[in-house]
């Protein structure tokens, strides 16, 4: 499949995803600093927790409603909410007002709207793609996400402190353009069937739909495996970041003939930058190199490489070796991520895709919780043991995904055999 063959909805959504990611990365990494300076560290912690909870609730509600009324309406309503909240956040930080607590309230509402948006947007991609085309679409999506992270981080670093009003005003204008594009050019990709039981309350119906997801053992395997794998990535900025700061003292270093001072914090920055640059520069290369491999083995080998390299971050202090681990580990990440994301389309039934995507968003929060707990564990065990713990998590997730892929392949063969028999009998 070529890029020009991708459904027009997806082409537009990928472009808007890039702008949305750029906007988010210009703001989110600096929110904690902003609130800590304005209202103090303790209040900031409470606000950030409320923002995360709001996003989770928004995701669950948006996922359920999207499966009931379609994707396009939810995208429009959610983007309008995002636009309005960013506009009021701009006013709260304008030359006329300085209202950090009101800003916090609008950030909570903003994350709620963002949470509603994501399941519908991801379900729309699955609606108009098949198993093969999803790999290309999710590779492009992953690439654009990392490019947006890199550019957005630079934009936020330069504008967040001194041009806060202009930054949020610009973000609200970009979101308004996204709303217009959705209204004018995005078509509906899913028309739900009329509900059989109209008497059932919407809250009971939502609880029932999510309890159905919990009973889907294969999908729950997918969720748990995703949490384990994503925990390794989250640990880079949690346990590993803290350990590098503690164990790598400030020292002179040289890169391409340029001398500079390096410490653990700067080393973490180098590793994150390296990860982003490799994704941006080599996504298409990795997709081409492994296109003839069976998906199951590309995913398993990629996860294995990623798990080994990222778990080794827990105990390695050699700067050159850390950079090599980051380089090789990111290649493993590029191998498995598009296939892992494309698998959701085969696991989620067409009438509940947004509901499943809302549940999938919990993997991010689950990994954050485990990665945070590992910081505490790291105070009691050696870095080598911590590396072993991370490796066990990564390899367990890899084995779970291998099992899921085998099951999907078996189901695919059964479906194919049924089609062949049907065509012969007809």
Secondary structure, 3 states (H helix, E strand, C coil): CCHHHCCHHHHHHHHHHHHHHHHHHCCHHHHHHHHHHHHCHHHHHHHHHHHHHHHHHHHHHHHHHHHHHCHHHHHHHHHHHHHHHHHHHHHHCCCCCCCHHHHHHHHHHHHHHHHHHHHHHHHHHHHCCCHHHHHHHHHHHHHHHHHHHHHHHHHHHHHCCCCHHHHHHHHHHHHHHHHHHHHHHCCCCCCCCCCCCCCCCHHHHHHHHHHHHHCCHHHHHHHHHHHHHHHHHHHHHCHHHHHHHHHCCCEEEEECCEEEEECHHHHHHHHHHHHHHHHHHHHHHHHHHCCCCCHHHHHHHHHHHHHHHHHHCCCCCCHHHHHHHHHHHHHHHHHHHHHHHHHHHHHCCHHHHHHHHHHHCHHHHHHHHHHHHHHHHCCCCCHHHHHHHHHHHHHHHHHHHHHHHHHHHHHHHHHHHHHHHHHHHC
